[in-house]
Amino acid sequence: MDEADVRQRARAFVARVDVSSIREDLSPYVTAANAKVKKDELGEGESGYTVTKPNGKHIITVNTLETEERQRFTVCHEIAHIVLGLESSHDEVPSWSFAKRHPNEIACDTFAAELLMPYQQWLSAVPKEEPSLELIQHMADLFGTSFPAAASRFASLSDMACAFVTMERGAVRYAARSTSLRQAGAWIPPRSVIPPGSVAHRIRSSGNSSTETGEVSQDVWFDDWEKGLDLWELSRHYQRTDTTISLLWFDSDDLPEIEVTRFGARVEDDGGLAELTGELPWPGRRTRC
């Protein structure tokens, strides 16, 4: 089950539910999943779990010691396990970490994001302007989710050329790209180090939790792209977990004109067509198809 399959199944689930008040109340999702939510104080780092009774009813337990936005995400994450039929595999890896996380957990995070920030509601609510700290925080508050989740959603669904990058302990773990960036062949290698010259590298090196926005050369982030063009980078560093996030964006007019195949491979420039001379390059009869 790939990411596209997960998103499709999540949107199909959302389509069967009345989501008019879902930003304040997740109970329509809970009911649709034949579940009930129980709140309890759990151990540190344990966000929640699900127990299924013999009658088929699912009991989702969430940790009351975590923030409200985290509890909402946990409810949707556990619903994902139920709907997708995927077993839990936490293995004591923090839920905010992409490092070594089981594919089932990553798939359920993707499903949860679709539930927390429904596709149609998001598109109708997001301001049609360039991203900013205030815009992303506004969307996070509006949908009751975290700043990183809102930034990732913005990048994934934006008409602009933008990307969202999650980094841990100085290495890239995940990058979400807008459609225009994917079509342009933009690529940020996973497991690569945070690139020197980026805003993310600068604020992480400071050793403090902080948020900054600045302009950087686009070839700092993207492989095999021409130099001389700039992009904007909004970056936030969380010192306690050594996690860094960056939202990257620029105008489509600034995108390098790179041709890629349907498999995403870059087409190398061979110098173009030869100058026309009026003479056919080969003798013989031409056949029209």
Contacts in CASP RR format, 6 or more apart in sequence:
PFRMAT RR
TARGET T0000
AUTHOR 0000-0000-0000
METHOD contacts of the structure
MODEL  1
MDEADVRQRARAFVARVDVSSIREDLSPYVTAANAKVKKDELGEGESGYT
VTKPNGKHIITVNTLETEERQRFTVCHEIAHIVLGLESSHDEVPSWSFAK
RHPNEIACDTFAAELLMPYQQWLSAVPKEEPSLELIQHMADLFGTSFPAA
ASRFASLSDMACAFVTMERGAVRYAARSTSLRQAGAWIPPRSVIPPGSVA
HRIRSSGNSSTETGEVSQDVWFDDWEKGLDLWELSRHYQRTDTTISLLWF
DSDDLPEIEVTRFGARVEDDGGLAELTGELPWPGRRTRC
1 84 0 8 1.000
1 107 0 8 1.000
3 107 0 8 1.000
3 110 0 8 1.000
6 84 0 8 1.000
6 107 0 8 1.000
6 110 0 8 1.000
6 111 0 8 1.000
6 114 0 8 1.000
7 110 0 8 1.000
7 111 0 8 1.000
7 114 0 8 1.000
9 83 0 8 1.000
9 84 0 8 1.000
9 111 0 8 1.000
10 80 0 8 1.000
10 83 0 8 1.000
10 110 0 8 1.000
10 111 0 8 1.000
10 114 0 8 1.000
10 115 0 8 1.000
11 114 0 8 1.000
11 119 0 8 1.000
13 29 0 8 1.000
13 32 0 8 1.000
13 83 0 8 1.000
13 115 0 8 1.000
14 114 0 8 1.000
14 115 0 8 1.000
14 118 0 8 1.000
14 119 0 8 1.000
16 32 0 8 1.000
17 28 0 8 1.000
17 29 0 8 1.000
17 32 0 8 1.000
18 28 0 8 1.000
19 28 0 8 1.000
19 118 0 8 1.000
19 121 0 8 1.000
21 28 0 8 1.000
22 28 0 8 1.000
22 29 0 8 1.000
22 115 0 8 1.000
22 118 0 8 1.000
22 121 0 8 1.000
23 121 0 8 1.000
23 142 0 8 1.000
23 143 0 8 1.000
23 144 0 8 1.000
26 37 0 8 1.000
26 72 0 8 1.000
26 75 0 8 1.000
26 76 0 8 1.000
26 115 0 8 1.000
29 75 0 8 1.000
29 76 0 8 1.000
29 79 0 8 1.000
29 115 0 8 1.000
30 36 0 8 1.000
30 37 0 8 1.000
30 60 0 8 1.000
30 75 0 8 1.000
30 79 0 8 1.000
33 58 0 8 1.000
33 79 0 8 1.000
33 82 0 8 1.000
33 83 0 8 1.000
34 56 0 8 1.000
34 57 0 8 1.000
34 58 0 8 1.000
34 82 0 8 1.000
35 50 0 8 1.000
35 57 0 8 1.000
35 58 0 8 1.000
35 59 0 8 1.000
35 60 0 8 1.000
35 78 0 8 1.000
35 79 0 8 1.000
35 82 0 8 1.000
36 57 0 8 1.000
36 58 0 8 1.000
36 59 0 8 1.000
36 60 0 8 1.000
37 60 0 8 1.000
37 61 0 8 1.000
37 62 0 8 1.000
37 75 0 8 1.000
38 59 0 8 1.000
38 60 0 8 1.000
38 61 0 8 1.000
38 62 0 8 1.000
39 61 0 8 1.000
39 62 0 8 1.000
39 63 0 8 1.000
39 64 0 8 1.000
39 71 0 8 1.000
40 61 0 8 1.000
40 62 0 8 1.000
40 63 0 8 1.000
40 64 0 8 1.000
41 63 0 8 1.000
41 64 0 8 1.000
41 65 0 8 1.000
42 48 0 8 1.000
42 61 0 8 1.000
42 62 0 8 1.000
42 63 0 8 1.000
42 65 0 8 1.000
43 63 0 8 1.000
43 65 0 8 1.000
44 65 0 8 1.000
45 63 0 8 1.000
45 94 0 8 1.000
45 95 0 8 1.000
46 63 0 8 1.000
47 62 0 8 1.000
47 63 0 8 1.000
47 66 0 8 1.000
47 70 0 8 1.000
47 71 0 8 1.000
47 73 0 8 1.000
47 74 0 8 1.000
47 77 0 8 1.000
47 95 0 8 1.000
48 60 0 8 1.000
48 61 0 8 1.000
48 62 0 8 1.000
48 63 0 8 1.000
48 74 0 8 1.000
48 78 0 8 1.000
49 60 0 8 1.000
49 61 0 8 1.000
49 78 0 8 1.000
49 88 0 8 1.000
50 58 0 8 1.000
50 59 0 8 1.000
50 60 0 8 1.000
50 61 0 8 1.000
50 78 0 8 1.000
50 81 0 8 1.000
50 82 0 8 1.000
50 88 0 8 1.000
51 58 0 8 1.000
51 59 0 8 1.000
51 61 0 8 1.000
52 58 0 8 1.000
52 59 0 8 1.000
53 59 0 8 1.000
58 78 0 8 1.000
58 82 0 8 1.000
60 74 0 8 1.000
60 75 0 8 1.000
60 78 0 8 1.000
60 79 0 8 1.000
62 71 0 8 1.000
62 74 0 8 1.000
62 75 0 8 1.000
62 78 0 8 1.000
63 70 0 8 1.000
63 71 0 8 1.000
63 74 0 8 1.000
64 71 0 8 1.000
66 74 0 8 1.000
68 144 0 8 1.000
69 140 0 8 1.000
69 144 0 8 1.000
69 145 0 8 1.000
69 146 0 8 1.000
70 146 0 8 1.000
72 116 0 8 1.000
72 144 0 8 1.000
72 145 0 8 1.000
73 112 0 8 1.000
73 116 0 8 1.000
73 145 0 8 1.000
73 146 0 8 1.000
73 149 0 8 1.000
74 95 0 8 1.000
76 111 0 8 1.000
76 112 0 8 1.000
76 113 0 8 1.000
76 115 0 8 1.000
76 116 0 8 1.000
77 95 0 8 1.000
77 108 0 8 1.000
77 109 0 8 1.000
77 111 0 8 1.000
77 112 0 8 1.000
78 108 0 8 1.000
79 111 0 8 1.000
79 112 0 8 1.000
79 115 0 8 1.000
80 86 0 8 1.000
80 107 0 8 1.000
80 108 0 8 1.000
80 109 0 8 1.000
80 111 0 8 1.000
80 112 0 8 1.000
80 115 0 8 1.000
81 87 0 8 1.000
81 88 0 8 1.000
81 104 0 8 1.000
81 108 0 8 1.000
83 111 0 8 1.000
84 107 0 8 1.000
84 108 0 8 1.000
84 111 0 8 1.000
86 104 0 8 1.000
86 107 0 8 1.000
86 108 0 8 1.000
87 104 0 8 1.000
88 104 0 8 1.000
88 105 0 8 1.000
89 102 0 8 1.000
89 104 0 8 1.000
89 105 0 8 1.000
90 102 0 8 1.000
90 105 0 8 1.000
91 100 0 8 1.000
91 102 0 8 1.000
93 99 0 8 1.000
93 100 0 8 1.000
93 101 0 8 1.000
93 105 0 8 1.000
94 241 0 8 1.000
95 105 0 8 1.000
96 241 0 8 1.000
96 243 0 8 1.000
97 168 0 8 1.000
97 173 0 8 1.000
97 241 0 8 1.000
97 243 0 8 1.000
98 106 0 8 1.000
98 166 0 8 1.000
98 168 0 8 1.000
98 173 0 8 1.000
98 174 0 8 1.000
99 168 0 8 1.000
99 169 0 8 1.000
99 173 0 8 1.000
113 145 0 8 1.000
113 149 0 8 1.000
113 152 0 8 1.000
113 153 0 8 1.000
116 143 0 8 1.000
116 144 0 8 1.000
116 145 0 8 1.000
116 149 0 8 1.000
117 139 0 8 1.000
117 143 0 8 1.000
117 145 0 8 1.000
117 149 0 8 1.000
117 150 0 8 1.000
117 153 0 8 1.000
119 157 0 8 1.000
121 143 0 8 1.000
122 139 0 8 1.000
122 143 0 8 1.000
122 153 0 8 1.000
122 157 0 8 1.000
123 157 0 8 1.000
125 139 0 8 1.000
125 142 0 8 1.000
126 135 0 8 1.000
126 139 0 8 1.000
126 154 0 8 1.000
126 157 0 8 1.000
127 135 0 8 1.000
127 138 0 8 1.000
129 135 0 8 1.000
130 160 0 8 1.000
130 232 0 8 1.000
130 249 0 8 1.000
131 151 0 8 1.000
131 154 0 8 1.000
131 158 0 8 1.000
131 160 0 8 1.000
131 162 0 8 1.000
131 232 0 8 1.000
131 234 0 8 1.000
131 247 0 8 1.000
131 249 0 8 1.000
132 213 0 8 1.000
132 234 0 8 1.000
133 211 0 8 1.000
133 213 0 8 1.000
133 234 0 8 1.000
135 154 0 8 1.000
136 147 0 8 1.000
136 150 0 8 1.000
136 151 0 8 1.000
136 154 0 8 1.000
136 234 0 8 1.000
136 247 0 8 1.000
137 147 0 8 1.000
137 150 0 8 1.000
139 150 0 8 1.000
139 153 0 8 1.000
139 154 0 8 1.000
140 146 0 8 1.000
140 147 0 8 1.000
140 149 0 8 1.000
140 150 0 8 1.000
143 150 0 8 1.000
147 236 0 8 1.000
147 245 0 8 1.000
148 166 0 8 1.000
148 236 0 8 1.000
148 245 0 8 1.000
151 164 0 8 1.000
151 234 0 8 1.000
151 245 0 8 1.000
151 247 0 8 1.000
152 164 0 8 1.000
152 166 0 8 1.000
152 176 0 8 1.000
154 162 0 8 1.000
154 164 0 8 1.000
154 247 0 8 1.000
155 162 0 8 1.000
155 163 0 8 1.000
155 164 0 8 1.000
155 176 0 8 1.000
155 177 0 8 1.000
155 178 0 8 1.000
155 247 0 8 1.000
155 249 0 8 1.000
156 164 0 8 1.000
156 176 0 8 1.000
156 177 0 8 1.000
156 178 0 8 1.000
157 178 0 8 1.000
158 178 0 8 1.000
158 249 0 8 1.000
159 178 0 8 1.000
159 180 0 8 1.000
160 178 0 8 1.000
160 180 0 8 1.000
160 249 0 8 1.000
160 251 0 8 1.000
160 252 0 8 1.000
161 178 0 8 1.000
161 180 0 8 1.000
161 181 0 8 1.000
161 184 0 8 1.000
161 186 0 8 1.000
161 249 0 8 1.000
161 250 0 8 1.000
161 251 0 8 1.000
161 252 0 8 1.000
161 254 0 8 1.000
161 255 0 8 1.000
162 177 0 8 1.000
162 178 0 8 1.000
162 181 0 8 1.000
162 247 0 8 1.000
162 248 0 8 1.000
162 249 0 8 1.000
162 250 0 8 1.000
163 175 0 8 1.000
163 176 0 8 1.000
163 177 0 8 1.000
163 178 0 8 1.000
163 181 0 8 1.000
163 186 0 8 1.000
163 188 0 8 1.000
163 221 0 8 1.000
163 247 0 8 1.000
163 248 0 8 1.000
163 249 0 8 1.000
164 175 0 8 1.000
164 176 0 8 1.000
164 245 0 8 1.000
164 246 0 8 1.000
164 247 0 8 1.000
164 248 0 8 1.000
165 172 0 8 1.000
165 174 0 8 1.000
165 175 0 8 1.000
165 188 0 8 1.000
165 200 0 8 1.000
165 221 0 8 1.000
165 245 0 8 1.000
165 246 0 8 1.000
165 247 0 8 1.000
165 248 0 8 1.000
166 172 0 8 1.000
166 173 0 8 1.000
166 174 0 8 1.000
166 175 0 8 1.000
166 243 0 8 1.000
166 244 0 8 1.000
166 245 0 8 1.000
167 173 0 8 1.000
167 194 0 8 1.000
167 200 0 8 1.000
167 204 0 8 1.000
167 243 0 8 1.000
167 244 0 8 1.000
167 245 0 8 1.000
167 246 0 8 1.000
168 241 0 8 1.000
168 242 0 8 1.000
168 243 0 8 1.000
168 244 0 8 1.000
169 242 0 8 1.000
170 193 0 8 1.000
170 194 0 8 1.000
170 204 0 8 1.000
170 242 0 8 1.000
170 244 0 8 1.000
171 191 0 8 1.000
171 192 0 8 1.000
171 193 0 8 1.000
171 194 0 8 1.000
172 188 0 8 1.000
172 189 0 8 1.000
172 190 0 8 1.000
172 191 0 8 1.000
172 192 0 8 1.000
172 193 0 8 1.000
172 194 0 8 1.000
173 190 0 8 1.000
173 191 0 8 1.000
174 190 0 8 1.000
175 188 0 8 1.000
175 190 0 8 1.000
177 186 0 8 1.000
177 188 0 8 1.000
180 252 0 8 1.000
180 255 0 8 1.000
183 260 0 8 1.000
184 255 0 8 1.000
184 256 0 8 1.000
184 258 0 8 1.000
184 260 0 8 1.000
185 258 0 8 1.000
185 260 0 8 1.000
185 264 0 8 1.000
185 266 0 8 1.000
186 222 0 8 1.000
186 225 0 8 1.000
187 222 0 8 1.000
187 223 0 8 1.000
187 224 0 8 1.000
188 221 0 8 1.000
188 222 0 8 1.000
188 223 0 8 1.000
189 223 0 8 1.000
194 200 0 8 1.000
194 201 0 8 1.000
194 204 0 8 1.000
194 244 0 8 1.000
195 201 0 8 1.000
195 220 0 8 1.000
195 221 0 8 1.000
196 220 0 8 1.000
197 216 0 8 1.000
197 220 0 8 1.000
198 216 0 8 1.000
198 220 0 8 1.000
198 221 0 8 1.000
198 233 0 8 1.000
198 235 0 8 1.000
198 246 0 8 1.000
199 212 0 8 1.000
199 213 0 8 1.000
199 214 0 8 1.000
199 216 0 8 1.000
199 233 0 8 1.000
199 234 0 8 1.000
199 235 0 8 1.000
199 246 0 8 1.000
200 233 0 8 1.000
200 235 0 8 1.000
200 237 0 8 1.000
200 244 0 8 1.000
200 245 0 8 1.000
200 246 0 8 1.000
202 212 0 8 1.000
203 210 0 8 1.000
203 211 0 8 1.000
203 212 0 8 1.000
203 235 0 8 1.000
203 236 0 8 1.000
203 237 0 8 1.000
203 244 0 8 1.000
204 237 0 8 1.000
204 242 0 8 1.000
204 244 0 8 1.000
206 237 0 8 1.000
207 237 0 8 1.000
207 239 0 8 1.000
208 237 0 8 1.000
208 239 0 8 1.000
209 237 0 8 1.000
209 238 0 8 1.000
209 239 0 8 1.000
209 240 0 8 1.000
210 236 0 8 1.000
210 237 0 8 1.000
211 234 0 8 1.000
211 235 0 8 1.000
211 236 0 8 1.000
211 237 0 8 1.000
212 234 0 8 1.000
212 235 0 8 1.000
213 232 0 8 1.000
213 233 0 8 1.000
213 234 0 8 1.000
213 235 0 8 1.000
214 232 0 8 1.000
214 233 0 8 1.000
214 234 0 8 1.000
215 230 0 8 1.000
215 231 0 8 1.000
215 232 0 8 1.000
215 233 0 8 1.000
216 230 0 8 1.000
216 231 0 8 1.000
216 233 0 8 1.000
217 227 0 8 1.000
217 228 0 8 1.000
217 229 0 8 1.000
217 230 0 8 1.000
217 231 0 8 1.000
218 225 0 8 1.000
218 228 0 8 1.000
218 229 0 8 1.000
218 230 0 8 1.000
218 231 0 8 1.000
218 250 0 8 1.000
218 254 0 8 1.000
218 256 0 8 1.000
219 225 0 8 1.000
219 226 0 8 1.000
219 227 0 8 1.000
219 228 0 8 1.000
221 231 0 8 1.000
221 233 0 8 1.000
221 248 0 8 1.000
224 258 0 8 1.000
224 266 0 8 1.000
225 256 0 8 1.000
225 258 0 8 1.000
226 256 0 8 1.000
229 250 0 8 1.000
229 254 0 8 1.000
229 256 0 8 1.000
230 250 0 8 1.000
230 254 0 8 1.000
231 248 0 8 1.000
231 249 0 8 1.000
231 250 0 8 1.000
231 254 0 8 1.000
232 248 0 8 1.000
232 249 0 8 1.000
232 250 0 8 1.000
233 246 0 8 1.000
233 247 0 8 1.000
233 248 0 8 1.000
234 246 0 8 1.000
234 247 0 8 1.000
235 244 0 8 1.000
235 245 0 8 1.000
235 246 0 8 1.000
235 247 0 8 1.000
236 244 0 8 1.000
236 245 0 8 1.000
236 246 0 8 1.000
237 243 0 8 1.000
237 244 0 8 1.000
238 244 0 8 1.000
258 266 0 8 1.000
259 266 0 8 1.000
259 267 0 8 1.000
260 266 0 8 1.000
260 267 0 8 1.000
261 267 0 8 1.000
280 286 0 8 1.000
END
